[in-house]
Amino acid sequence: MDQPGVNGISPTSGVSFTPTPAPALAMAAGEIQPIQPEPGKEAPRWTSTPRRHEATFACYARWADRILHPF
């Protein structure tokens, strides 16, 4: 029987995605708390940097390469 591997990748059938609804993820984390506006505006500027984008792209490129070229 075909078992999903890491991140939903099955070695014989390719990639399978099972999205989790956003409300279920929020409920799992607890109650949603309000934040102050200024730190909320600052967060995207802090997390969105060229180095983070490069690292994320490199990670997905390696992931895709393993799927497309397994050997």
VENJOLIN-V519872 format. One record per helix or strand of 2 or more residues. SS is the DSSP state (h for helix, s for strand). FROM is the first residue (numbers start at 1). TO is the last residue. If there is no record, write none. Layout:
# VENJOLIN-V519872
((SS:FROM:TO) (SS:FROM:TO))
This chain:
# VENJOLIN-V519872
((h:6:8) (s:9:10) (s:14:15) (h:22:29) (h:37:47) (h:50:68))
